[in-house]
Amino acid sequence: MFSSTVLRLASDLRLLYVLFLLTAAVAPPVGAQQPEACPCCTAEARQFDFWIGEWETYTPDGKFAGNNRIVLLQDSCVLQENWTSGGSAYTGTSYNFYNTKSRKWQQLWVDNQGGNLQLEGAFENGSMVLYSKELLNREKKPQIDRITWTPGKDGTVQQLWEISTDKGKTWKVIFDGLYKRIQ
């Protein structure tokens, strides 16, 4: 009985020693700064969360426009959009995040046609509103893009994409989509 107790104690000590070694191997060095539990869990960084989900998107006349899947990445710091058009092979991805340095939301869009768009803006009056800088469009005219996402009381999201070629005096709608949750 004594020898079995000693053997059990020795086994427990070996286990504790192994656990200690494992803990020491993964523990940060003494004095190292611990990462924040959730650095992107501020109210500002959560303003675009209404867009997270699996969506079917429709035009104002009820025509299916495509599917969109928006997911959180990088410890909840980045919203990734994954668009697939319903009427063509067009696809695209955007990365959206709250920039704590500029205190603005930013989006980088890239697609399978070689296109890209960079937007910046803020959550204002219940909508996320992002603008591009004025850049030359295909017709070599200066153009500003403005995209507005507005959550509906029924759980839908409206995305309104407008362009201006007169420095924001007038706007032309180029896409109006109503997002409906798939699930």
LOMIVEX-133418 format. One record per atom (N, C-alpha, C): residue number from 1; chain; atom name; z, x, y. Coordinates in steps of 0.1 Angstrom, whole numbers. Atoms other than C-alpha are relative to their C-alpha. Layout:
N
+-----+-----+------+-------+-------+-------+
: seq : mol : atom :    zz :    xx :    yy :
+-----+-----+------+-------+-------+-------+
: NUM :   A :   CA :     Z :     X :     Y :
...
+-----+-----+------+-------+-------+-------+
This chain:
183
+-----+-----+------+-------+-------+-------+
: seq : mol : atom :    zz :    xx :    yy :
+-----+-----+------+-------+-------+-------+
:   1 :   A :    N :     0 :     8 :   -12 :
:   1 :   A :   CA :     0 :     0 :     0 :
:   1 :   A :    C :     0 :     9 :    12 :
:   2 :   A :    N :    -1 :    -9 :   -12 :
:   2 :   A :   CA :     9 :    28 :    24 :
:   2 :   A :    C :   -14 :     7 :     2 :
:   3 :   A :    N :    13 :    -7 :    -2 :
:   3 :   A :   CA :   -24 :    46 :    17 :
:   3 :   A :    C :   -11 :   -10 :     5 :
:   4 :   A :    N :    10 :    10 :    -5 :
:   4 :   A :   CA :   -45 :    14 :    23 :
:   4 :   A :    C :     2 :    -3 :    15 :
:   5 :   A :    N :    -3 :     2 :   -14 :
:   5 :   A :   CA :   -27 :     9 :    56 :
:   5 :   A :    C :    -5 :    12 :     8 :
:   6 :   A :    N :     5 :   -12 :    -7 :
:   6 :   A :   CA :   -34 :    45 :    66 :
:   6 :   A :    C :   -15 :     1 :     1 :
:   7 :   A :    N :    14 :     0 :     0 :
:   7 :   A :   CA :   -70 :    42 :    56 :
:   7 :   A :    C :    -6 :   -10 :     9 :
:   8 :   A :    N :     4 :    11 :   -10 :
:   8 :   A :   CA :   -74 :     9 :    76 :
:   8 :   A :    C :     2 :     5 :    14 :
:   9 :   A :    N :    -2 :    -5 :   -13 :
:   9 :   A :   CA :   -58 :    26 :   106 :
:   9 :   A :    C :   -10 :    11 :     4 :
:  10 :   A :    N :     9 :   -10 :    -3 :
:  10 :   A :   CA :   -80 :    56 :   103 :
:  10 :   A :    C :   -14 :    -6 :     3 :
:  11 :   A :    N :    13 :     7 :    -2 :
:  11 :   A :   CA :  -111 :    33 :   100 :
:  11 :   A :    C :     0 :    -6 :    14 :
:  12 :   A :    N :    -1 :     6 :   -13 :
:  12 :   A :   CA :   -99 :    14 :   131 :
:  12 :   A :    C :    -1 :    11 :    11 :
:  13 :   A :    N :     1 :   -11 :   -10 :
:  13 :   A :   CA :   -94 :    47 :   150 :
:  13 :   A :    C :   -14 :     5 :     2 :
:  14 :   A :    N :    14 :    -4 :    -1 :
:  14 :   A :   CA :  -129 :    58 :   141 :
:  14 :   A :    C :    -9 :   -10 :     8 :
:  15 :   A :    N :     7 :    11 :    -7 :
:  15 :   A :   CA :  -143 :    25 :   153 :
:  15 :   A :    C :     3 :     1 :    15 :
:  16 :   A :    N :    -4 :    -1 :   -14 :
:  16 :   A :   CA :  -124 :    28 :   186 :
:  16 :   A :    C :    -6 :    12 :     6 :
:  17 :   A :    N :     6 :   -13 :    -5 :
:  17 :   A :   CA :  -137 :    64 :   190 :
:  17 :   A :    C :   -15 :    -2 :     2 :
:  18 :   A :    N :    15 :     2 :    -1 :
:  18 :   A :   CA :  -173 :    53 :   184 :
:  18 :   A :    C :    -2 :    -9 :    12 :
:  19 :   A :    N :     2 :     9 :   -11 :
:  19 :   A :   CA :  -169 :    24 :   209 :
:  19 :   A :    C :     3 :     7 :    13 :
:  20 :   A :    N :    -2 :    -8 :   -11 :
:  20 :   A :   CA :  -154 :    48 :   234 :
:  20 :   A :    C :   -12 :     9 :     4 :
:  21 :   A :    N :    11 :    -8 :    -2 :
:  21 :   A :   CA :  -183 :    72 :   230 :
:  21 :   A :    C :   -12 :    -8 :     6 :
:  22 :   A :    N :    11 :     9 :    -4 :
:  22 :   A :   CA :  -208 :    43 :   234 :
:  22 :   A :    C :     2 :    -4 :    15 :
:  23 :   A :    N :    -4 :     4 :   -14 :
:  23 :   A :   CA :  -190 :    31 :   266 :
:  23 :   A :    C :    -3 :    11 :     9 :
:  24 :   A :    N :     2 :   -12 :    -9 :
:  24 :   A :   CA :  -190 :    66 :   281 :
:  24 :   A :    C :   -15 :     3 :     2 :
:  25 :   A :    N :    14 :    -3 :    -1 :
:  25 :   A :   CA :  -227 :    70 :   273 :
:  25 :   A :    C :    -7 :    -9 :    10 :
:  26 :   A :    N :     7 :     9 :    -8 :
:  26 :   A :   CA :  -237 :    39 :   292 :
:  26 :   A :    C :     6 :    -3 :    13 :
:  27 :   A :    N :    -8 :     2 :   -13 :
:  27 :   A :   CA :  -211 :    39 :   320 :
:  27 :   A :    C :    -6 :     9 :    11 :
:  28 :   A :    N :     5 :    -8 :   -11 :
:  28 :   A :   CA :  -223 :    51 :   354 :
:  28 :   A :    C :    10 :    11 :     3 :
:  29 :   A :    N :    -8 :   -11 :    -3 :
:  29 :   A :   CA :  -210 :    84 :   366 :
:  29 :   A :    C :    11 :    -4 :    10 :
:  30 :   A :    N :   -12 :     3 :    -9 :
:  30 :   A :   CA :  -176 :    84 :   384 :
:  30 :   A :    C :    -5 :     1 :    14 :
:  31 :   A :    N :     4 :     0 :   -14 :
:  31 :   A :   CA :  -182 :    75 :   421 :
:  31 :   A :    C :   -14 :    -5 :     2 :
:  32 :   A :    N :    13 :     6 :    -2 :
:  32 :   A :   CA :  -217 :    60 :   414 :
:  32 :   A :    C :     2 :   -14 :     5 :
:  33 :   A :    N :    -1 :    13 :    -5 :
:  33 :   A :   CA :  -224 :    29 :   433 :
:  33 :   A :    C :    -5 :   -10 :   -10 :
:  34 :   A :    N :     4 :    10 :     9 :
:  34 :   A :   CA :  -225 :    -2 :   412 :
:  34 :   A :    C :   -10 :   -10 :     7 :
:  35 :   A :    N :     9 :     9 :    -6 :
:  35 :   A :   CA :  -255 :   -25 :   417 :
:  35 :   A :    C :     7 :   -14 :     3 :
:  36 :   A :    N :    -5 :    13 :    -3 :
:  36 :   A :   CA :  -248 :   -59 :   433 :
:  36 :   A :    C :    -3 :    -9 :   -12 :
:  37 :   A :    N :     2 :     9 :    11 :
:  37 :   A :   CA :  -244 :   -87 :   408 :
:  37 :   A :    C :   -13 :    -8 :     1 :
:  38 :   A :    N :    12 :     7 :    -2 :
:  38 :   A :   CA :  -272 :  -106 :   423 :
:  38 :   A :    C :    -5 :     2 :    15 :
:  39 :   A :    N :     3 :    -4 :   -14 :
:  39 :   A :   CA :  -287 :   -89 :   454 :
:  39 :   A :    C :   -10 :   -11 :     7 :
:  40 :   A :    N :    10 :     9 :    -6 :
:  40 :   A :   CA :  -313 :  -117 :   459 :
:  40 :   A :    C :     5 :   -15 :    -2 :
:  41 :   A :    N :    -6 :    13 :     1 :
:  41 :   A :   CA :  -289 :  -147 :   456 :
:  41 :   A :    C :     4 :    -5 :    13 :
:  42 :   A :    N :    -3 :     5 :   -13 :
:  42 :   A :   CA :  -286 :  -152 :   493 :
:  42 :   A :    C :    -7 :   -13 :     2 :
:  43 :   A :    N :     7 :    13 :    -3 :
:  43 :   A :   CA :  -295 :  -186 :   508 :
:  43 :   A :    C :   -14 :     2 :     4 :
:  44 :   A :    N :    14 :    -2 :    -5 :
:  44 :   A :   CA :  -326 :  -171 :   525 :
:  44 :   A :    C :    -9 :     3 :   -12 :
:  45 :   A :    N :     8 :    -4 :    12 :
:  45 :   A :   CA :  -338 :  -156 :   492 :
:  45 :   A :    C :    -3 :   -11 :   -10 :
:  46 :   A :    N :     1 :    11 :    10 :
:  46 :   A :   CA :  -335 :  -189 :   474 :
:  46 :   A :    C :    -8 :   -12 :     7 :
:  47 :   A :    N :     7 :    11 :    -7 :
:  47 :   A :   CA :  -356 :  -210 :   500 :
:  47 :   A :    C :   -12 :    -4 :    -7 :
:  48 :   A :    N :    12 :     3 :     6 :
:  48 :   A :   CA :  -387 :  -209 :   479 :
:  48 :   A :    C :     1 :    -5 :   -14 :
:  49 :   A :    N :    -2 :     4 :    14 :
:  49 :   A :   CA :  -371 :  -219 :   446 :
:  49 :   A :    C :    -5 :   -13 :    -4 :
:  50 :   A :    N :     5 :    13 :     3 :
:  50 :   A :   CA :  -384 :  -254 :   449 :
:  50 :   A :    C :   -14 :     1 :    -6 :
:  51 :   A :    N :    13 :    -2 :     5 :
:  51 :   A :   CA :  -418 :  -240 :   439 :
:  51 :   A :    C :     0 :     5 :   -15 :
:  52 :   A :    N :    -1 :    -6 :    14 :
:  52 :   A :   CA :  -405 :  -225 :   405 :
:  52 :   A :    C :    -3 :   -12 :   -10 :
:  53 :   A :    N :     2 :     9 :    11 :
:  53 :   A :   CA :  -419 :  -243 :   375 :
:  53 :   A :    C :   -15 :     0 :    -5 :
:  54 :   A :    N :    13 :     2 :     6 :
:  54 :   A :   CA :  -450 :  -254 :   355 :
:  54 :   A :    C :    -6 :   -12 :     7 :
:  55 :   A :    N :     6 :    11 :    -8 :
:  55 :   A :   CA :  -474 :  -275 :   376 :
:  55 :   A :    C :   -15 :    -2 :    -4 :
:  56 :   A :    N :    14 :     4 :    -1 :
:  56 :   A :   CA :  -507 :  -294 :   375 :
:  56 :   A :    C :    -2 :    -3 :    14 :
:  57 :   A :    N :     2 :     2 :   -14 :
:  57 :   A :   CA :  -523 :  -295 :   409 :
:  57 :   A :    C :   -13 :    -9 :     1 :
:  58 :   A :    N :    11 :    10 :    -3 :
:  58 :   A :   CA :  -545 :  -323 :   423 :
:  58 :   A :    C :    -4 :     0 :    14 :
:  59 :   A :    N :     4 :     1 :   -14 :
:  59 :   A :   CA :  -566 :  -327 :   454 :
:  59 :   A :    C :     3 :   -14 :     5 :
:  60 :   A :    N :    -4 :    13 :    -5 :
:  60 :   A :   CA :  -560 :  -357 :   477 :
:  60 :   A :    C :    -8 :   -12 :    -6 :
:  61 :   A :    N :     7 :    11 :     7 :
:  61 :   A :   CA :  -587 :  -377 :   459 :
:  61 :   A :    C :     4 :    -2 :   -15 :
:  62 :   A :    N :    -5 :     2 :    14 :
:  62 :   A :   CA :  -568 :  -373 :   426 :
:  62 :   A :    C :    -7 :     9 :   -10 :
:  63 :   A :    N :     8 :    -9 :     9 :
:  63 :   A :   CA :  -592 :  -346 :   411 :
:  63 :   A :    C :     9 :    11 :    -4 :
:  64 :   A :    N :    -8 :   -11 :     5 :
:  64 :   A :   CA :  -575 :  -320 :   389 :
:  64 :   A :    C :    -5 :    13 :     6 :
:  65 :   A :    N :     4 :   -12 :    -6 :
:  65 :   A :   CA :  -576 :  -287 :   407 :
:  65 :   A :    C :     4 :    12 :    -9 :
:  66 :   A :    N :    -3 :   -11 :     8 :
:  66 :   A :   CA :  -558 :  -264 :   383 :
:  66 :   A :    C :    15 :     0 :    -4 :
:  67 :   A :    N :   -14 :    -2 :     4 :
:  67 :   A :   CA :  -525 :  -252 :   367 :
:  67 :   A :    C :     6 :    12 :     7 :
:  68 :   A :    N :    -7 :   -10 :    -7 :
:  68 :   A :   CA :  -499 :  -231 :   383 :
:  68 :   A :    C :    13 :     2 :    -7 :
:  69 :   A :    N :   -13 :    -3 :     6 :
:  69 :   A :   CA :  -469 :  -214 :   368 :
:  69 :   A :    C :     7 :    10 :     9 :
:  70 :   A :    N :    -7 :    -8 :    -9 :
:  70 :   A :   CA :  -443 :  -200 :   391 :
:  70 :   A :    C :    13 :     4 :    -7 :
:  71 :   A :    N :   -12 :    -5 :     7 :
:  71 :   A :   CA :  -415 :  -178 :   376 :
:  71 :   A :    C :     7 :    10 :     8 :
:  72 :   A :    N :    -9 :   -10 :    -6 :
:  72 :   A :   CA :  -386 :  -157 :   388 :
:  72 :   A :    C :    -1 :    13 :    -8 :
:  73 :   A :    N :     0 :   -13 :     6 :
:  73 :   A :   CA :  -388 :  -119 :   381 :
:  73 :   A :    C :    10 :     9 :     7 :
:  74 :   A :    N :    -8 :   -10 :    -7 :
:  74 :   A :   CA :  -369 :   -88 :   390 :
:  74 :   A :    C :    14 :    -4 :     5 :
:  75 :   A :    N :   -13 :     5 :    -3 :
:  75 :   A :   CA :  -334 :  -102 :   388 :
:  75 :   A :    C :     1 :   -10 :    11 :
:  76 :   A :    N :     1 :    12 :   -10 :
:  76 :   A :   CA :  -344 :  -133 :   408 :
:  76 :   A :    C :    -4 :     4 :    14 :
:  77 :   A :    N :     5 :    -5 :   -13 :
:  77 :   A :   CA :  -359 :  -112 :   436 :
:  77 :   A :    C :   -14 :    -3 :     3 :
:  78 :   A :    N :    15 :     2 :    -2 :
:  78 :   A :   CA :  -396 :  -121 :   431 :
:  78 :   A :    C :    -4 :   -13 :    -7 :
:  79 :   A :    N :     6 :    12 :     6 :
:  79 :   A :   CA :  -414 :  -154 :   426 :
:  79 :   A :    C :   -14 :     5 :    -3 :
:  80 :   A :    N :    13 :    -4 :     4 :
:  80 :   A :   CA :  -446 :  -147 :   406 :
:  80 :   A :    C :    -8 :   -13 :    -2 :
:  81 :   A :    N :     9 :    11 :     2 :
:  81 :   A :   CA :  -474 :  -173 :   408 :
:  81 :   A :    C :   -11 :     4 :    -9 :
:  82 :   A :    N :    11 :    -2 :     9 :
:  82 :   A :   CA :  -500 :  -176 :   381 :
:  82 :   A :    C :    -9 :   -12 :     0 :
:  83 :   A :    N :     9 :    11 :    -3 :
:  83 :   A :   CA :  -529 :  -198 :   391 :
:  83 :   A :    C :   -12 :     1 :   -10 :
:  84 :   A :    N :    12 :     1 :     8 :
:  84 :   A :   CA :  -557 :  -210 :   368 :
:  84 :   A :    C :    -8 :   -12 :     5 :
:  85 :   A :    N :     8 :    11 :    -5 :
:  85 :   A :   CA :  -585 :  -232 :   383 :
:  85 :   A :    C :    -4 :    -9 :   -11 :
:  86 :   A :    N :     5 :    10 :    10 :
:  86 :   A :   CA :  -594 :  -264 :   366 :
:  86 :   A :    C :   -15 :    -2 :    -1 :
:  87 :   A :    N :    14 :     2 :     0 :
:  87 :   A :   CA :  -630 :  -263 :   375 :
:  87 :   A :    C :    -9 :    13 :    -1 :
:  88 :   A :    N :     8 :   -13 :     1 :
:  88 :   A :   CA :  -640 :  -226 :   371 :
:  88 :   A :    C :     9 :    10 :    -7 :
:  89 :   A :    N :    -7 :   -11 :     7 :
:  89 :   A :   CA :  -629 :  -193 :   356 :
:  89 :   A :    C :     9 :     7 :    10 :
:  90 :   A :    N :    -7 :    -6 :   -11 :
:  90 :   A :   CA :  -611 :  -185 :   389 :
:  90 :   A :    C :    15 :     0 :    -4 :
:  91 :   A :    N :   -15 :    -2 :     2 :
:  91 :   A :   CA :  -575 :  -171 :   384 :
:  91 :   A :    C :     5 :     9 :    11 :
:  92 :   A :    N :    -7 :    -9 :    -9 :
:  92 :   A :   CA :  -550 :  -154 :   406 :
:  92 :   A :    C :    15 :     0 :    -2 :
:  93 :   A :    N :   -14 :    -2 :     1 :
:  93 :   A :   CA :  -515 :  -141 :   409 :
:  93 :   A :    C :     5 :     3 :    14 :
:  94 :   A :    N :    -6 :    -4 :   -13 :
:  94 :   A :   CA :  -492 :  -139 :   439 :
:  94 :   A :    C :    15 :     5 :    -3 :
:  95 :   A :    N :   -14 :    -4 :     0 :
:  95 :   A :   CA :  -459 :  -121 :   444 :
:  95 :   A :    C :     6 :    -4 :    13 :
:  96 :   A :    N :    -6 :     5 :   -12 :
:  96 :   A :   CA :  -435 :  -137 :   468 :
:  96 :   A :    C :    15 :     5 :     0 :
:  97 :   A :    N :   -14 :    -5 :    -1 :
:  97 :   A :   CA :  -402 :  -123 :   481 :
:  97 :   A :    C :     5 :    -1 :    14 :
:  98 :   A :    N :    -7 :     0 :   -13 :
:  98 :   A :   CA :  -377 :  -125 :   509 :
:  98 :   A :    C :     3 :    15 :     4 :
:  99 :   A :    N :    -1 :   -13 :    -5 :
:  99 :   A :   CA :  -379 :   -92 :   528 :
:  99 :   A :    C :    13 :     1 :     8 :
: 100 :   A :    N :   -13 :    -1 :    -8 :
: 100 :   A :   CA :  -343 :   -84 :   539 :
: 100 :   A :    C :    -1 :     9 :    12 :
: 101 :   A :    N :     1 :    -9 :   -12 :
: 101 :   A :   CA :  -355 :   -57 :   563 :
: 101 :   A :    C :    -7 :    -8 :    12 :
: 102 :   A :    N :     7 :     7 :   -10 :
: 102 :   A :   CA :  -380 :   -79 :   582 :
: 102 :   A :    C :     6 :   -14 :     2 :
: 103 :   A :    N :    -6 :    13 :     0 :
: 103 :   A :   CA :  -360 :  -111 :   575 :
: 103 :   A :    C :   -11 :   -11 :    -1 :
: 104 :   A :    N :    11 :     9 :     2 :
: 104 :   A :   CA :  -393 :  -128 :   565 :
: 104 :   A :    C :    -4 :    -1 :   -14 :
: 105 :   A :    N :     6 :     2 :    13 :
: 105 :   A :   CA :  -409 :  -142 :   534 :
: 105 :   A :    C :   -14 :     7 :     0 :
: 106 :   A :    N :    13 :    -7 :     1 :
: 106 :   A :   CA :  -439 :  -122 :   522 :
: 106 :   A :    C :    -7 :    -4 :   -13 :
: 107 :   A :    N :     8 :     3 :    12 :
: 107 :   A :   CA :  -467 :  -130 :   497 :
: 107 :   A :    C :   -12 :    10 :     0 :
: 108 :   A :    N :    12 :    -8 :     3 :
: 108 :   A :   CA :  -493 :  -107 :   482 :
: 108 :   A :    C :    -8 :    -8 :   -11 :
: 109 :   A :    N :     8 :     8 :    10 :
: 109 :   A :   CA :  -521 :  -127 :   464 :
: 109 :   A :    C :   -12 :    10 :    -4 :
: 110 :   A :    N :    11 :    -7 :     5 :
: 110 :   A :   CA :  -547 :  -110 :   442 :
: 110 :   A :    C :    -7 :    -9 :   -11 :
: 111 :   A :    N :     7 :     9 :     9 :
: 111 :   A :   CA :  -574 :  -127 :   421 :
: 111 :   A :    C :   -10 :     7 :    -8 :
: 112 :   A :    N :     9 :    -6 :     9 :
: 112 :   A :   CA :  -600 :  -121 :   395 :
: 112 :   A :    C :   -14 :     1 :     6 :
: 113 :   A :    N :    13 :    -2 :    -7 :
: 113 :   A :   CA :  -628 :  -121 :   421 :
: 113 :   A :    C :     0 :    12 :     9 :
: 114 :   A :    N :    -2 :   -12 :    -8 :
: 114 :   A :   CA :  -615 :   -90 :   438 :
: 114 :   A :    C :     6 :    -4 :    14 :
: 115 :   A :    N :    -6 :     5 :   -13 :
: 115 :   A :   CA :  -599 :  -111 :   466 :
: 115 :   A :    C :    15 :     3 :     1 :
: 116 :   A :    N :   -15 :    -1 :    -2 :
: 116 :   A :   CA :  -565 :  -106 :   481 :
: 116 :   A :    C :     3 :    -6 :    14 :
: 117 :   A :    N :    -5 :     6 :   -13 :
: 117 :   A :   CA :  -544 :  -121 :   509 :
: 117 :   A :    C :    14 :     4 :     1 :
: 118 :   A :    N :   -14 :    -3 :    -3 :
: 118 :   A :   CA :  -512 :  -109 :   525 :
: 118 :   A :    C :     5 :   -10 :    11 :
: 119 :   A :    N :    -6 :    10 :    -9 :
: 119 :   A :   CA :  -490 :  -135 :   542 :
: 119 :   A :    C :    14 :     4 :     3 :
: 120 :   A :    N :   -14 :    -2 :    -4 :
: 120 :   A :   CA :  -457 :  -135 :   560 :
: 120 :   A :    C :     4 :   -12 :     8 :
: 121 :   A :    N :    -5 :    11 :    -7 :
: 121 :   A :   CA :  -435 :  -162 :   574 :
: 121 :   A :    C :    14 :    -4 :    -3 :
: 122 :   A :    N :   -14 :     4 :     1 :
: 122 :   A :   CA :  -404 :  -183 :   571 :
: 122 :   A :    C :     0 :   -14 :    -5 :
: 123 :   A :    N :    -3 :    14 :     4 :
: 123 :   A :   CA :  -389 :  -215 :   558 :
: 123 :   A :    C :     4 :    -7 :    13 :
: 124 :   A :    N :    -3 :     7 :   -13 :
: 124 :   A :   CA :  -390 :  -239 :   588 :
: 124 :   A :    C :    -3 :   -15 :    -1 :
: 125 :   A :    N :     1 :    14 :     0 :
: 125 :   A :   CA :  -385 :  -276 :   592 :
: 125 :   A :    C :    -3 :    -6 :   -14 :
: 126 :   A :    N :     1 :     5 :    14 :
: 126 :   A :   CA :  -382 :  -281 :   554 :
: 126 :   A :    C :   -12 :     5 :    -8 :
: 127 :   A :    N :    12 :    -5 :     7 :
: 127 :   A :   CA :  -414 :  -262 :   545 :
: 127 :   A :    C :    -1 :    15 :     1 :
: 128 :   A :    N :     3 :   -15 :     0 :
: 128 :   A :   CA :  -424 :  -226 :   536 :
: 128 :   A :    C :   -13 :     1 :     7 :
: 129 :   A :    N :    12 :    -2 :    -7 :
: 129 :   A :   CA :  -450 :  -215 :   561 :
: 129 :   A :    C :    -3 :    15 :     2 :
: 130 :   A :    N :     4 :   -14 :     0 :
: 130 :   A :   CA :  -468 :  -182 :   557 :
: 130 :   A :    C :   -13 :     2 :     7 :
: 131 :   A :    N :    12 :    -3 :    -8 :
: 131 :   A :   CA :  -495 :  -167 :   579 :
: 131 :   A :    C :    -5 :    14 :    -4 :
: 132 :   A :    N :     6 :   -13 :     1 :
: 132 :   A :   CA :  -520 :  -138 :   575 :
: 132 :   A :    C :    -1 :     6 :    14 :
: 133 :   A :    N :     5 :    -7 :   -13 :
: 133 :   A :   CA :  -528 :  -113 :   602 :
: 133 :   A :    C :   -14 :    -5 :     2 :
: 134 :   A :    N :    14 :     4 :    -3 :
: 134 :   A :   CA :  -560 :  -120 :   619 :
: 134 :   A :    C :    -9 :    12 :    -5 :
: 135 :   A :    N :    10 :    -9 :     7 :
: 135 :   A :   CA :  -588 :  -103 :   598 :
: 135 :   A :    C :   -13 :    -6 :     1 :
: 136 :   A :    N :    13 :     4 :     0 :
: 136 :   A :   CA :  -625 :  -105 :   597 :
: 136 :   A :    C :    -3 :    -7 :   -13 :
: 137 :   A :    N :     4 :     8 :    12 :
: 137 :   A :   CA :  -638 :  -132 :   572 :
: 137 :   A :    C :   -14 :     4 :    -4 :
: 138 :   A :    N :    13 :    -4 :     5 :
: 138 :   A :   CA :  -671 :  -131 :   553 :
: 138 :   A :    C :   -11 :    -1 :    10 :
: 139 :   A :    N :    10 :     1 :   -11 :
: 139 :   A :   CA :  -690 :  -142 :   584 :
: 139 :   A :    C :     3 :     9 :    11 :
: 140 :   A :    N :    -4 :   -10 :   -10 :
: 140 :   A :   CA :  -674 :  -113 :   603 :
: 140 :   A :    C :     7 :    -6 :    12 :
: 141 :   A :    N :    -8 :     6 :   -10 :
: 141 :   A :   CA :  -653 :  -137 :   624 :
: 141 :   A :    C :    14 :     2 :    -2 :
: 142 :   A :    N :   -15 :    -2 :     2 :
: 142 :   A :   CA :  -616 :  -131 :   631 :
: 142 :   A :    C :     5 :   -13 :    -6 :
: 143 :   A :    N :    -6 :    12 :     6 :
: 143 :   A :   CA :  -596 :  -155 :   609 :
: 143 :   A :    C :    14 :     2 :    -3 :
: 144 :   A :    N :   -14 :     1 :     4 :
: 144 :   A :   CA :  -560 :  -164 :   604 :
: 144 :   A :    C :     2 :   -10 :   -11 :
: 145 :   A :    N :    -3 :     9 :    10 :
: 145 :   A :   CA :  -548 :  -180 :   572 :
: 145 :   A :    C :    14 :    -5 :     2 :
: 146 :   A :    N :   -14 :     6 :    -1 :
: 146 :   A :   CA :  -518 :  -204 :   572 :
: 146 :   A :    C :     1 :    -9 :   -13 :
: 147 :   A :    N :    -3 :     8 :    12 :
: 147 :   A :   CA :  -504 :  -218 :   539 :
: 147 :   A :    C :    14 :    -6 :     2 :
: 148 :   A :    N :   -12 :     7 :    -2 :
: 148 :   A :   CA :  -477 :  -244 :   540 :
: 148 :   A :    C :     4 :    -7 :   -14 :
: 149 :   A :    N :    -4 :     6 :    12 :
: 149 :   A :   CA :  -457 :  -255 :   509 :
: 149 :   A :    C :    12 :   -10 :     5 :
: 150 :   A :    N :   -10 :    10 :    -4 :
: 150 :   A :   CA :  -437 :  -287 :   514 :
: 150 :   A :    C :     5 :    -8 :   -12 :
: 151 :   A :    N :    -6 :     7 :    12 :
: 151 :   A :   CA :  -413 :  -301 :   487 :
: 151 :   A :    C :     1 :   -15 :     3 :
: 152 :   A :    N :    -2 :    15 :    -1 :
: 152 :   A :   CA :  -415 :  -339 :   482 :
: 152 :   A :    C :    12 :    -5 :    -5 :
: 153 :   A :    N :   -12 :     6 :     5 :
: 153 :   A :   CA :  -386 :  -362 :   476 :
: 153 :   A :    C :    -1 :    -3 :   -15 :
: 154 :   A :    N :     2 :     4 :    14 :
: 154 :   A :   CA :  -402 :  -371 :   443 :
: 154 :   A :    C :    -2 :    12 :   -10 :
: 155 :   A :    N :     1 :   -12 :     8 :
: 155 :   A :   CA :  -402 :  -335 :   430 :
: 155 :   A :    C :   -14 :     7 :     1 :
: 156 :   A :    N :    13 :    -7 :    -1 :
: 156 :   A :   CA :  -438 :  -327 :   439 :
: 156 :   A :    C :     1 :    10 :    11 :
: 157 :   A :    N :     1 :   -10 :   -11 :
: 157 :   A :   CA :  -449 :  -299 :   462 :
: 157 :   A :    C :   -14 :    -1 :     5 :
: 158 :   A :    N :    13 :     0 :    -7 :
: 158 :   A :   CA :  -478 :  -301 :   487 :
: 158 :   A :    C :    -3 :    14 :     5 :
: 159 :   A :    N :     5 :   -13 :    -6 :
: 159 :   A :   CA :  -497 :  -269 :   494 :
: 159 :   A :    C :   -12 :    -2 :     9 :
: 160 :   A :    N :    10 :     2 :   -10 :
: 160 :   A :   CA :  -518 :  -270 :   525 :
: 160 :   A :    C :    -5 :    14 :     5 :
: 161 :   A :    N :     6 :   -13 :    -5 :
: 161 :   A :   CA :  -541 :  -240 :   532 :
: 161 :   A :    C :   -10 :    -3 :    11 :
: 162 :   A :    N :     9 :     2 :   -12 :
: 162 :   A :   CA :  -557 :  -239 :   566 :
: 162 :   A :    C :    -4 :    14 :     6 :
: 163 :   A :    N :     4 :   -12 :    -6 :
: 163 :   A :   CA :  -577 :  -213 :   585 :
: 163 :   A :    C :    -3 :    -3 :    15 :
: 164 :   A :    N :     4 :     1 :   -14 :
: 164 :   A :   CA :  -583 :  -207 :   622 :
: 164 :   A :    C :    -8 :    12 :     4 :
: 165 :   A :    N :     9 :   -11 :    -5 :
: 165 :   A :   CA :  -611 :  -187 :   638 :
: 165 :   A :    C :     1 :     1 :    15 :
: 166 :   A :    N :    -2 :     0 :   -15 :
: 166 :   A :   CA :  -598 :  -193 :   674 :
: 166 :   A :    C :    14 :     4 :     4 :
: 167 :   A :    N :   -13 :    -5 :    -3 :
: 167 :   A :   CA :  -565 :  -174 :   673 :
: 167 :   A :    C :    11 :   -11 :    -2 :
: 168 :   A :    N :   -10 :    10 :     3 :
: 168 :   A :   CA :  -546 :  -205 :   660 :
: 168 :   A :    C :     0 :   -12 :     9 :
: 169 :   A :    N :     1 :    12 :    -9 :
: 169 :   A :   CA :  -557 :  -230 :   686 :
: 169 :   A :    C :    -4 :   -13 :    -8 :
: 170 :   A :    N :     3 :    11 :     9 :
: 170 :   A :   CA :  -573 :  -252 :   659 :
: 170 :   A :    C :     0 :     5 :   -14 :
: 171 :   A :    N :    -1 :    -3 :    15 :
: 171 :   A :   CA :  -570 :  -253 :   621 :
: 171 :   A :    C :    -9 :    -9 :    -8 :
: 172 :   A :    N :     9 :     7 :     9 :
: 172 :   A :   CA :  -594 :  -263 :   594 :
: 172 :   A :    C :     6 :     1 :   -14 :
: 173 :   A :    N :    -6 :     0 :    14 :
: 173 :   A :   CA :  -580 :  -274 :   559 :
: 173 :   A :    C :   -11 :     5 :    -9 :
: 174 :   A :    N :     9 :    -5 :    10 :
: 174 :   A :   CA :  -596 :  -254 :   531 :
: 174 :   A :    C :     5 :    -4 :   -14 :
: 175 :   A :    N :    -5 :     4 :    13 :
: 175 :   A :   CA :  -573 :  -265 :   503 :
: 175 :   A :    C :    12 :    -9 :     3 :
: 176 :   A :    N :   -11 :     9 :    -1 :
: 176 :   A :   CA :  -549 :  -295 :   500 :
: 176 :   A :    C :     4 :    -4 :   -14 :
: 177 :   A :    N :    -4 :     3 :    13 :
: 177 :   A :   CA :  -531 :  -296 :   467 :
: 177 :   A :    C :    13 :    -6 :    -2 :
: 178 :   A :    N :   -12 :     6 :     3 :
: 178 :   A :   CA :  -504 :  -317 :   453 :
: 178 :   A :    C :     4 :     4 :   -14 :
: 179 :   A :    N :    -5 :    -6 :    13 :
: 179 :   A :   CA :  -483 :  -300 :   426 :
: 179 :   A :    C :     9 :   -11 :    -6 :
: 180 :   A :    N :    -8 :     9 :     8 :
: 180 :   A :   CA :  -469 :  -322 :   399 :
: 180 :   A :    C :     5 :     7 :   -12 :
: 181 :   A :    N :    -7 :    -8 :    11 :
: 181 :   A :   CA :  -444 :  -308 :   374 :
: 181 :   A :    C :    -6 :    -5 :   -14 :
: 182 :   A :    N :     5 :     4 :    14 :
: 182 :   A :   CA :  -457 :  -307 :   338 :
: 182 :   A :    C :    11 :    -5 :    -8 :
: 183 :   A :    N :   -11 :     4 :     8 :
: 183 :   A :   CA :  -423 :  -310 :   323 :
: 183 :   A :    C :    10 :    -8 :     7 :
+-----+-----+------+-------+-------+-------+
